[in-house]
Amino acid sequence: MNDVNETVPFGDFDREFTLKELLSAVKTDKLLSAIKMILGDDSCIKSDKGEVIIGKPLPEPLKCVPLRAEMEAIGFLVVNNSVDDNLLFSVRQLIEIILKSSIRYLMASDLHLETVQSDYALLRQKHQALVESEQRYKDLAASLEQRVSEQVKTIEQAQRQLYQAEKLASIGQLAAGVAHEINNPVGFIQSNLSTSKRYVADFTTFSEKLKNENNLDTLLQTWKELDLDYTIDDFQKLLDESIGGAERVTKIVNDLKEFSSADHSKEEIVDINDHIRSACNIAEIEINKKTVIKQGLGILPKIKCQSGQLAQVFLNILLNAEQVISDDGVISVNSFMQDGSIIVVIIDNGPGIPDEVLKKVFDPFYTTKEVGEGTGLGLTVSRDIIMNHNGNIEIDSKVGVGTTVQIILPVNT
């Protein structure tokens, strides 16, 4: 006999159930036991195909009554011929009630399975869509990351070019003043060299006289005629003056080195005060002689920074002050430590900046100067440089009083 509890393949919800399927939802051993208690041991249930579903085949003679779950018989209750008909029909009705109950159970079960399988298929479909979507997002993220990296490189390159343009603009603005400042010492050095050449000629003349003349009086007369006492005294002054001029040129050139490089991106450990002094020296070339730069530089720790860029910031601010300040102007440059940060404060007694202009001073290409006199990038570049050093720059100004620029740099070494 086949096992009636074996798994029944999932079919359509509205299909017709077989006797074997309906009895799969029943504990057949208990059902058989109940039938035997009523009808005796000689009883079994067969399918409409003659297959014994419950019990064992019986010997002849037999009684056989149909079992219906709906309209048509789907099996038979088979008993010994001696079984009372009333009991037989009663058991048949009991079994048919059980079969009808099984139909409702299996229909509900099939409906549940159909729903579960449908939901599962939908979930698998959604899962596959999510997997594909996730892969697309990963591909997009990788592509975006590459594009962002390329854009960052482009922006960094543009930023370096911007710094270079503003730096060259500052140097161009200083060019005439620097040329004049260098021409002055170079001019008197040249003049001193010409005079020194004449003095050397006088000494050469006296040297020839000394070789050929043994008379001391004649030699003394020649010494006086050539005025060699004055020559020796003046020669020393010429040398001192020329050395001072050469040192001045050297100082100007060294200060200009901070600003002449197109890209000063290498980080160095430096004393910020050195670059403040350098910027002040360069700015003094351009500043009206009636304007004074006063320096009050405190003791500062060395920090790791892009020193050329910071020197550019100091120069930009000093030149901005110089361009608006009038006669008898004063620019004060102070540095000190406060709350673990380096503070640089640059104050001028110029005309000040109106509030409506002060709001725009960091905007790219914004300038109040005449066309051709400024790029409008000085403060924009200065702010970017300070922010790249994790610092901050603040400007406070009052019309008729002056302007204060405060730079805050963290100590990172």
C-alpha positions in Angstrom: 0.0 0.0 0.0 1.3 3.5 -0.9 1.9 6.1 1.8 -1.1 8.5 1.8 1.0 11.1 3.7 3.5 11.6 0.8 3.8 15.2 -0.5 1.2 16.1 -3.1 2.5 18.2 -5.9 1.2 21.7 -5.9 -1.5 22.1 -8.5 -4.2 24.6 -9.5 -6.4 26.1 -6.8 -9.7 25.0 -8.5 -8.7 21.5 -9.5 -10.5 18.3 -8.4 -8.9 16.4 -5.5 -8.3 12.7 -5.5 -9.2 10.5 -2.5 -5.6 10.0 -1.7 -5.0 13.7 -1.6 -8.0 14.3 0.7 -6.9 11.5 3.1 -3.4 13.0 3.2 -4.8 15.7 5.5 -6.2 13.0 7.9 -4.5 10.8 10.4 -5.3 7.6 8.5 -4.3 5.2 11.3 -6.8 6.8 13.7 -9.5 6.8 11.0 -8.9 3.1 10.2 -9.0 2.3 13.9 -12.4 4.1 14.3 -13.8 2.3 11.2 -12.7 -1.1 12.6 -14.3 -0.3 16.0 -17.6 0.3 14.2 -17.6 -2.1 11.3 -15.1 -4.7 12.4 -11.6 -5.6 11.1 -12.8 -6.6 7.7 -13.0 -3.1 6.1 -10.9 -0.9 3.9 -11.1 2.2 1.7 -10.2 2.0 -2.0 -9.8 4.7 -4.7 -12.0 4.9 -7.8 -9.2 3.1 -9.5 -9.4 0.1 -7.2 -6.2 1.0 -5.2 -6.4 0.3 -1.5 -5.8 3.6 0.3 -6.6 2.6 3.9 -6.6 -1.0 5.3 -5.9 -4.3 3.5 -7.6 -6.0 0.6 -10.6 -8.2 1.8 -11.7 -11.6 0.6 -15.0 -12.1 -1.1 -18.0 -11.7 -0.5 -17.9 -7.9 0.0 -20.1 -4.9 0.3 -18.9 -1.8 -1.5 -20.4 1.7 -1.1 -19.2 4.8 -3.0 -17.5 7.7 -1.2 -18.4 11.2 -2.5 -16.6 14.4 -1.7 -18.6 16.5 -4.2 -20.9 15.0 -6.8 -19.0 12.0 -8.2 -17.6 9.0 -6.4 -13.8 9.3 -5.8 -13.5 6.0 -3.9 -15.2 3.2 -2.0 -15.7 1.9 1.5 -15.3 -1.9 1.3 -16.5 -4.1 4.1 -17.3 -7.7 4.8 -20.7 -8.8 3.4 -22.0 -9.4 7.0 -21.7 -5.7 8.1 -25.1 -4.1 8.9 -26.2 -1.7 6.2 -27.2 1.0 8.6 -23.8 1.0 10.2 -22.1 1.0 6.8 -24.0 4.0 5.6 -23.4 5.9 8.9 -19.6 5.3 8.5 -19.8 6.3 4.9 -21.4 9.7 5.9 -18.8 10.2 8.5 -16.0 9.6 6.0 -17.6 11.9 3.5 -17.9 14.7 6.1 -14.2 14.2 6.7 -13.4 14.3 3.0 -15.4 17.5 2.5 -13.5 19.1 5.5 -10.3 18.0 3.8 -11.3 19.7 0.6 -11.7 23.0 2.4 -8.4 22.5 4.2 -6.5 21.6 1.0 -8.1 24.5 -0.9 -7.0 26.9 1.8 -3.6 25.3 1.9 -3.2 25.5 -1.9 -4.4 29.1 -1.8 -1.8 29.9 0.9 0.9 28.1 -1.1 -0.1 29.9 -4.3 0.1 33.3 -2.4 3.4 32.4 -0.8 4.9 31.2 -4.0 3.7 34.3 -5.8 5.1 36.6 -3.1 8.3 34.6 -3.1 8.6 35.0 -6.9 7.9 38.7 -6.6 10.5 39.0 -3.8 13.1 37.2 -5.9 12.3 39.5 -8.8 12.6 42.6 -6.6 15.8 41.1 -5.1 17.3 40.6 -8.5 16.3 44.2 -9.5 17.9 45.5 -6.3 21.1 43.5 -7.0 21.2 45.0 -10.5 20.5 48.4 -9.1 23.2 48.1 -6.5 25.7 47.1 -9.2 24.7 50.1 -11.3 25.2 52.3 -8.3 28.6 50.8 -7.6 29.6 51.4 -11.2 28.2 54.9 -11.0 30.0 55.6 -7.7 33.3 54.3 -9.2 32.8 56.5 -12.2 31.8 59.5 -10.1 34.8 59.0 -7.9 37.1 59.0 -10.9 35.4 62.1 -12.3 35.5 63.9 -8.9 39.2 63.0 -8.7 39.8 64.5 -12.1 37.8 67.6 -11.3 39.8 68.0 -8.0 43.0 67.9 -10.0 41.6 70.4 -12.5 40.5 72.7 -9.7 43.9 72.4 -8.0 45.6 73.3 -11.2 43.3 76.2 -11.8 43.9 77.3 -8.2 47.7 77.2 -8.7 47.3 79.2 -11.9 45.1 81.7 -10.0 47.7 82.1 -7.3 50.4 82.4 -9.9 48.4 85.1 -11.8 47.8 87.1 -8.7 51.4 86.7 -7.6 52.7 87.9 -10.9 50.2 90.8 -10.8 51.7 91.8 -7.5 55.2 91.6 -8.8 54.2 93.5 -11.9 52.8 96.2 -9.7 56.1 96.4 -7.8 58.3 96.2 -10.9 58.7 99.9 -11.4 59.4 100.6 -7.8 61.8 97.7 -7.5 63.7 98.9 -10.6 64.0 102.3 -9.1 65.0 101.0 -5.7 67.7 98.8 -7.3 68.8 101.5 -9.8 69.7 103.9 -6.9 72.4 101.7 -5.3 73.5 100.4 -8.7 73.9 104.0 -9.9 76.1 105.2 -7.1 78.1 101.9 -7.2 78.8 102.6 -10.8 79.8 106.1 -10.0 82.0 105.0 -7.2 83.7 102.4 -9.4 84.5 105.1 -12.0 85.9 107.3 -9.2 87.8 104.3 -7.8 89.3 103.7 -11.3 90.6 107.3 -11.3 92.0 106.8 -7.8 93.8 103.6 -8.9 95.3 105.6 -11.8 96.7 108.2 -9.4 98.2 105.5 -7.3 99.7 103.9 -10.4 101.3 107.2 -11.3 102.7 107.5 -7.8 103.9 103.9 -8.0 105.9 104.6 -11.2 107.3 107.7 -9.6 108.4 105.7 -6.6 110.2 103.2 -8.7 112.2 105.8 -10.7 112.7 108.6 -8.1 115.0 108.4 -5.1 114.5 111.9 -3.9 112.1 112.0 -0.9 111.1 115.6 -1.4 110.1 114.9 -5.0 108.0 112.0 -3.9 106.2 114.0 -1.2 105.6 116.8 -3.8 104.0 114.2 -6.2 101.9 112.8 -3.3 100.6 116.3 -2.6 100.0 117.1 -6.2 97.9 113.9 -6.6 96.1 114.6 -3.3 96.6 111.0 -2.2 95.7 111.7 1.4 92.2 112.7 0.3 92.1 109.8 -2.1 92.8 107.2 0.6 90.2 108.7 2.9 87.6 109.0 0.1 88.4 105.6 -1.3 87.4 104.0 2.0 84.1 105.9 2.0 83.5 104.8 -1.6 84.1 101.2 -0.7 81.8 101.4 2.4 79.1 103.1 0.3 79.4 100.5 -2.5 79.2 97.6 0.0 76.1 99.1 1.5 74.5 99.5 -1.9 75.3 96.0 -2.8 73.8 94.7 0.4 70.7 96.8 -0.3 70.4 95.1 -3.8 71.0 91.7 -2.2 68.3 92.3 0.4 65.8 93.4 -2.3 66.6 90.3 -4.4 66.3 88.0 -1.5 62.9 89.5 -0.5 61.7 89.1 -4.0 62.6 85.4 -4.1 59.6 84.8 -1.8 57.2 86.0 -4.6 59.0 85.2 -7.8 58.3 81.5 -7.8 55.3 80.6 -9.9 54.3 77.7 -7.7 55.6 77.5 -4.1 53.6 74.4 -3.0 56.3 72.6 -1.0 55.7 72.7 2.8 58.4 74.0 5.0 58.9 74.6 8.7 59.5 78.3 9.1 59.1 81.3 11.3 56.2 83.4 10.0 57.9 86.5 11.3 60.6 86.1 8.6 58.0 86.3 5.9 56.2 89.2 7.5 59.5 91.1 7.5 60.2 90.2 3.9 56.7 91.3 2.8 57.1 94.6 4.7 60.5 95.2 3.0 59.0 94.6 -0.5 56.0 96.7 0.3 58.1 99.6 1.5 59.5 99.9 -2.1 56.0 100.8 -3.3 54.7 102.7 -0.3 54.6 106.5 -0.2 57.6 107.7 1.7 55.3 109.6 4.0 53.7 106.3 5.1 55.3 104.3 7.8 55.2 100.5 8.4 55.6 99.7 12.0 56.4 96.2 13.0 55.6 94.7 16.4 56.5 91.0 15.9 56.3 88.7 18.9 58.0 85.4 19.5 56.3 82.7 17.5 56.8 79.0 17.2 57.8 77.6 13.8 55.0 76.0 11.8 54.8 73.8 8.8 53.3 75.7 5.9 53.6 76.7 2.3 55.7 79.7 3.1 55.7 81.3 -0.3 51.9 81.4 -0.3 51.7 83.0 3.2 54.3 85.6 2.2 52.0 86.4 -0.8 49.1 86.9 1.6 51.0 89.4 3.7 52.2 91.3 0.6 48.6 91.4 -0.9 47.2 93.0 2.3 50.0 95.5 2.7 49.7 96.6 -1.0 45.9 96.9 -0.6 46.5 99.2 2.4 49.2 101.2 0.5 46.9 101.8 -2.4 44.2 103.6 -0.4 46.2 105.2 2.4 47.0 108.9 2.2 50.0 111.0 3.3 51.2 110.6 6.9 49.7 107.1 6.9 50.7 104.4 9.3 50.5 100.6 8.7 51.0 98.5 11.8 51.9 94.9 11.5 51.8 92.8 14.7 52.2 89.1 15.5 51.6 87.2 18.7 50.3 83.9 20.2 46.7 83.6 21.4 44.8 80.5 22.5 47.3 78.2 20.8 47.2 80.0 17.4 49.4 82.5 15.7 47.7 85.8 15.2 48.8 88.4 12.6 47.1 91.8 12.7 47.6 94.4 10.0 46.1 97.8 10.8 46.0 100.9 8.6 44.7 104.4 9.2 43.3 104.7 5.7 39.8 105.9 4.7 38.2 102.6 5.7 35.7 100.4 3.7 32.0 101.0 3.5 29.7 98.2 4.8 28.3 97.5 1.3 31.8 97.0 -0.1 33.1 95.1 2.9 30.6 92.3 2.2 32.1 91.7 -1.2 35.9 92.1 -0.6 36.4 88.3 -0.8 34.4 87.9 -4.0 36.5 86.8 -7.0 37.2 89.7 -9.5 35.5 92.3 -7.3 37.5 95.5 -7.1 36.9 99.2 -6.6 40.0 100.2 -8.5 40.0 101.6 -12.0 40.2 99.2 -15.0 43.7 97.8 -15.4 44.8 98.8 -11.9 43.8 95.5 -10.1 42.7 91.9 -10.8 40.1 91.7 -8.0 41.8 88.5 -6.9 44.1 89.6 -4.1 41.9 89.0 -1.1 40.1 86.0 -2.8 43.5 84.3 -3.2 44.6 85.3 0.3 41.5 83.9 1.9 41.9 80.6 0.0 45.5 80.3 1.0 44.7 80.9 4.7 41.8 78.4 4.6 44.1 75.8 3.0 46.3 76.2 6.0 43.2 75.5 8.2 43.2 79.1 9.3 40.9 82.1 9.1 41.1 85.7 7.9 38.8 88.5 9.2 38.4 92.1 8.1 36.9 94.9 10.2 36.7 98.4 8.9 35.2 101.8 9.8 34.9 104.6 7.3 37.2 107.5 8.3 39.0 105.4 10.9 40.8 102.6 9.0 40.9 98.9 8.4 42.0 95.9 10.5 42.9 92.5 8.9 43.3 89.6 11.3 44.9 86.3 10.2 44.6 83.3 12.5 46.9 80.3 11.8 46.9 77.1 13.9 50.2 75.8 15.3 50.5 72.4 13.6 54.1 71.4 14.5 
